[in-house]
Amino acid sequence: MIEIYWGSPLSFVSPAGEVQKFGTIEQAAYWLRKKWPVADEARDRALTRIDAAMHCLGSVGSARRAFISAASSAGFVRDSRVA
């Protein structure tokens, strides 16, 4: 399997305080399908855009933005700690 580069990893803090790092579009897709805490319109939009990007029918940037929006909708906040 070839992993699709989607930019620098995204780190989010869950509502429970756990930090999760999303380094590939495949990891983001897995989380949205299997581990996402809410099933809402933002999640569905992110899944659609990620699937399109993975099949070269949409942009990776659009998928990434949709994922960030879904994370925000689910209560995640960007991790602002410096590595």
PyMOL commands that place a pseudoatom at each C-alpha (Angstrom):
pseudoatom trace, name=CA, resn=MET, resi=1, chain=A, elem=C, hetatm=0, pos=[0.000, 0.000, 0.000]
pseudoatom trace, name=CA, resn=ILE, resi=2, chain=A, elem=C, hetatm=0, pos=[1.249, 3.473, -0.876]
pseudoatom trace, name=CA, resn=GLU, resi=3, chain=A, elem=C, hetatm=0, pos=[0.601, 6.155, 1.716]
pseudoatom trace, name=CA, resn=ILE, resi=4, chain=A, elem=C, hetatm=0, pos=[-0.428, 9.573, 0.442]
pseudoatom trace, name=CA, resn=TYR, resi=5, chain=A, elem=C, hetatm=0, pos=[1.538, 12.510, 1.819]
pseudoatom trace, name=CA, resn=TRP, resi=6, chain=A, elem=C, hetatm=0, pos=[-0.821, 15.128, 3.131]
pseudoatom trace, name=CA, resn=GLY, resi=7, chain=A, elem=C, hetatm=0, pos=[1.570, 17.600, 4.703]
pseudoatom trace, name=CA, resn=SER, resi=8, chain=A, elem=C, hetatm=0, pos=[3.048, 17.829, 8.145]
pseudoatom trace, name=CA, resn=PRO, resi=9, chain=A, elem=C, hetatm=0, pos=[1.353, 15.711, 10.823]
pseudoatom trace, name=CA, resn=LEU, resi=10, chain=A, elem=C, hetatm=0, pos=[-1.634, 17.148, 12.640]
pseudoatom trace, name=CA, resn=SER, resi=11, chain=A, elem=C, hetatm=0, pos=[-1.786, 16.829, 16.423]
pseudoatom trace, name=CA, resn=PHE, resi=12, chain=A, elem=C, hetatm=0, pos=[-5.028, 17.232, 18.322]
pseudoatom trace, name=CA, resn=VAL, resi=13, chain=A, elem=C, hetatm=0, pos=[-5.998, 17.036, 21.971]
pseudoatom trace, name=CA, resn=SER, resi=14, chain=A, elem=C, hetatm=0, pos=[-9.195, 15.074, 22.547]
pseudoatom trace, name=CA, resn=PRO, resi=15, chain=A, elem=C, hetatm=0, pos=[-11.908, 16.270, 24.917]
pseudoatom trace, name=CA, resn=ALA, resi=16, chain=A, elem=C, hetatm=0, pos=[-10.495, 13.668, 27.372]
pseudoatom trace, name=CA, resn=GLY, resi=17, chain=A, elem=C, hetatm=0, pos=[-7.065, 15.329, 27.189]
pseudoatom trace, name=CA, resn=GLU, resi=18, chain=A, elem=C, hetatm=0, pos=[-5.309, 12.688, 25.099]
pseudoatom trace, name=CA, resn=VAL, resi=19, chain=A, elem=C, hetatm=0, pos=[-3.001, 13.807, 22.289]
pseudoatom trace, name=CA, resn=GLN, resi=20, chain=A, elem=C, hetatm=0, pos=[-3.440, 12.104, 18.921]
pseudoatom trace, name=CA, resn=LYS, resi=21, chain=A, elem=C, hetatm=0, pos=[-1.109, 12.672, 15.979]
pseudoatom trace, name=CA, resn=PHE, resi=22, chain=A, elem=C, hetatm=0, pos=[-2.393, 12.133, 12.419]
pseudoatom trace, name=CA, resn=GLY, resi=23, chain=A, elem=C, hetatm=0, pos=[0.531, 11.686, 10.055]
pseudoatom trace, name=CA, resn=THR, resi=24, chain=A, elem=C, hetatm=0, pos=[-1.148, 10.167, 6.997]
pseudoatom trace, name=CA, resn=ILE, resi=25, chain=A, elem=C, hetatm=0, pos=[-4.442, 10.481, 5.202]
pseudoatom trace, name=CA, resn=GLU, resi=26, chain=A, elem=C, hetatm=0, pos=[-4.950, 6.738, 5.728]
pseudoatom trace, name=CA, resn=GLN, resi=27, chain=A, elem=C, hetatm=0, pos=[-4.693, 7.180, 9.494]
pseudoatom trace, name=CA, resn=ALA, resi=28, chain=A, elem=C, hetatm=0, pos=[-7.205, 10.026, 9.398]
pseudoatom trace, name=CA, resn=ALA, resi=29, chain=A, elem=C, hetatm=0, pos=[-9.603, 7.894, 7.337]
pseudoatom trace, name=CA, resn=TYR, resi=30, chain=A, elem=C, hetatm=0, pos=[-9.279, 4.991, 9.778]
pseudoatom trace, name=CA, resn=TRP, resi=31, chain=A, elem=C, hetatm=0, pos=[-10.015, 7.219, 12.750]
pseudoatom trace, name=CA, resn=LEU, resi=32, chain=A, elem=C, hetatm=0, pos=[-13.027, 8.806, 11.053]
pseudoatom trace, name=CA, resn=ARG, resi=33, chain=A, elem=C, hetatm=0, pos=[-14.457, 5.374, 10.222]
pseudoatom trace, name=CA, resn=LYS, resi=34, chain=A, elem=C, hetatm=0, pos=[-13.602, 3.402, 13.371]
pseudoatom trace, name=CA, resn=LYS, resi=35, chain=A, elem=C, hetatm=0, pos=[-12.724, 5.656, 16.313]
pseudoatom trace, name=CA, resn=TRP, resi=36, chain=A, elem=C, hetatm=0, pos=[-14.446, 8.994, 15.770]
pseudoatom trace, name=CA, resn=PRO, resi=37, chain=A, elem=C, hetatm=0, pos=[-16.473, 10.114, 18.799]
pseudoatom trace, name=CA, resn=VAL, resi=38, chain=A, elem=C, hetatm=0, pos=[-19.344, 11.728, 16.834]
pseudoatom trace, name=CA, resn=ALA, resi=39, chain=A, elem=C, hetatm=0, pos=[-21.194, 10.948, 13.623]
pseudoatom trace, name=CA, resn=ASP, resi=40, chain=A, elem=C, hetatm=0, pos=[-22.083, 14.337, 12.219]
pseudoatom trace, name=CA, resn=GLU, resi=41, chain=A, elem=C, hetatm=0, pos=[-22.080, 16.236, 8.933]
pseudoatom trace, name=CA, resn=ALA, resi=42, chain=A, elem=C, hetatm=0, pos=[-18.469, 17.404, 9.385]
pseudoatom trace, name=CA, resn=ARG, resi=43, chain=A, elem=C, hetatm=0, pos=[-17.291, 13.786, 9.790]
pseudoatom trace, name=CA, resn=ASP, resi=44, chain=A, elem=C, hetatm=0, pos=[-19.234, 12.680, 6.726]
pseudoatom trace, name=CA, resn=ARG, resi=45, chain=A, elem=C, hetatm=0, pos=[-17.814, 15.556, 4.670]
pseudoatom trace, name=CA, resn=ALA, resi=46, chain=A, elem=C, hetatm=0, pos=[-14.275, 14.698, 5.812]
pseudoatom trace, name=CA, resn=LEU, resi=47, chain=A, elem=C, hetatm=0, pos=[-14.753, 11.037, 4.868]
pseudoatom trace, name=CA, resn=THR, resi=48, chain=A, elem=C, hetatm=0, pos=[-16.041, 12.030, 1.431]
pseudoatom trace, name=CA, resn=ARG, resi=49, chain=A, elem=C, hetatm=0, pos=[-13.148, 14.419, 0.785]
pseudoatom trace, name=CA, resn=ILE, resi=50, chain=A, elem=C, hetatm=0, pos=[-10.531, 11.970, 2.097]
pseudoatom trace, name=CA, resn=ASP, resi=51, chain=A, elem=C, hetatm=0, pos=[-11.935, 9.174, -0.057]
pseudoatom trace, name=CA, resn=ALA, resi=52, chain=A, elem=C, hetatm=0, pos=[-11.863, 11.464, -3.117]
pseudoatom trace, name=CA, resn=ALA, resi=53, chain=A, elem=C, hetatm=0, pos=[-8.250, 12.463, -2.421]
pseudoatom trace, name=CA, resn=MET, resi=54, chain=A, elem=C, hetatm=0, pos=[-7.208, 8.849, -1.933]
pseudoatom trace, name=CA, resn=HIS, resi=55, chain=A, elem=C, hetatm=0, pos=[-8.660, 8.026, -5.359]
pseudoatom trace, name=CA, resn=CYS, resi=56, chain=A, elem=C, hetatm=0, pos=[-7.086, 11.115, -7.003]
pseudoatom trace, name=CA, resn=LEU, resi=57, chain=A, elem=C, hetatm=0, pos=[-10.515, 12.674, -7.549]
pseudoatom trace, name=CA, resn=GLY, resi=58, chain=A, elem=C, hetatm=0, pos=[-10.063, 15.544, -5.104]
pseudoatom trace, name=CA, resn=SER, resi=59, chain=A, elem=C, hetatm=0, pos=[-7.294, 17.548, -3.542]
pseudoatom trace, name=CA, resn=VAL, resi=60, chain=A, elem=C, hetatm=0, pos=[-5.366, 16.477, -0.485]
pseudoatom trace, name=CA, resn=GLY, resi=61, chain=A, elem=C, hetatm=0, pos=[-5.613, 20.047, 0.807]
pseudoatom trace, name=CA, resn=SER, resi=62, chain=A, elem=C, hetatm=0, pos=[-9.410, 19.899, 0.706]
pseudoatom trace, name=CA, resn=ALA, resi=63, chain=A, elem=C, hetatm=0, pos=[-9.346, 16.571, 2.551]
pseudoatom trace, name=CA, resn=ARG, resi=64, chain=A, elem=C, hetatm=0, pos=[-7.008, 17.970, 5.185]
pseudoatom trace, name=CA, resn=ARG, resi=65, chain=A, elem=C, hetatm=0, pos=[-9.179, 21.053, 5.748]
pseudoatom trace, name=CA, resn=ALA, resi=66, chain=A, elem=C, hetatm=0, pos=[-12.298, 18.880, 6.035]
pseudoatom trace, name=CA, resn=PHE, resi=67, chain=A, elem=C, hetatm=0, pos=[-10.536, 16.656, 8.573]
pseudoatom trace, name=CA, resn=ILE, resi=68, chain=A, elem=C, hetatm=0, pos=[-9.515, 19.682, 10.663]
pseudoatom trace, name=CA, resn=SER, resi=69, chain=A, elem=C, hetatm=0, pos=[-13.120, 20.892, 10.567]
pseudoatom trace, name=CA, resn=ALA, resi=70, chain=A, elem=C, hetatm=0, pos=[-14.395, 17.449, 11.636]
pseudoatom trace, name=CA, resn=ALA, resi=71, chain=A, elem=C, hetatm=0, pos=[-11.897, 17.382, 14.495]
pseudoatom trace, name=CA, resn=SER, resi=72, chain=A, elem=C, hetatm=0, pos=[-13.096, 20.759, 15.688]
pseudoatom trace, name=CA, resn=SER, resi=73, chain=A, elem=C, hetatm=0, pos=[-16.727, 19.634, 15.428]
pseudoatom trace, name=CA, resn=ALA, resi=74, chain=A, elem=C, hetatm=0, pos=[-15.897, 16.555, 17.541]
pseudoatom trace, name=CA, resn=GLY, resi=75, chain=A, elem=C, hetatm=0, pos=[-14.342, 18.673, 20.303]
pseudoatom trace, name=CA, resn=PHE, resi=76, chain=A, elem=C, hetatm=0, pos=[-10.676, 18.182, 19.434]
pseudoatom trace, name=CA, resn=VAL, resi=77, chain=A, elem=C, hetatm=0, pos=[-8.352, 21.185, 19.654]
pseudoatom trace, name=CA, resn=ARG, resi=78, chain=A, elem=C, hetatm=0, pos=[-5.055, 21.636, 17.860]
pseudoatom trace, name=CA, resn=ASP, resi=79, chain=A, elem=C, hetatm=0, pos=[-2.068, 20.690, 20.013]
pseudoatom trace, name=CA, resn=SER, resi=80, chain=A, elem=C, hetatm=0, pos=[0.027, 23.842, 20.235]
pseudoatom trace, name=CA, resn=ARG, resi=81, chain=A, elem=C, hetatm=0, pos=[2.956, 22.328, 22.133]
pseudoatom trace, name=CA, resn=VAL, resi=82, chain=A, elem=C, hetatm=0, pos=[6.355, 22.678, 20.490]
pseudoatom trace, name=CA, resn=ALA, resi=83, chain=A, elem=C, hetatm=0, pos=[8.191, 19.395, 19.932]
for i in range(1, 83): cmd.bond("trace and resi %d" % i, "trace and resi %d" % (i + 1))
show_as sticks, trace
zoom trace
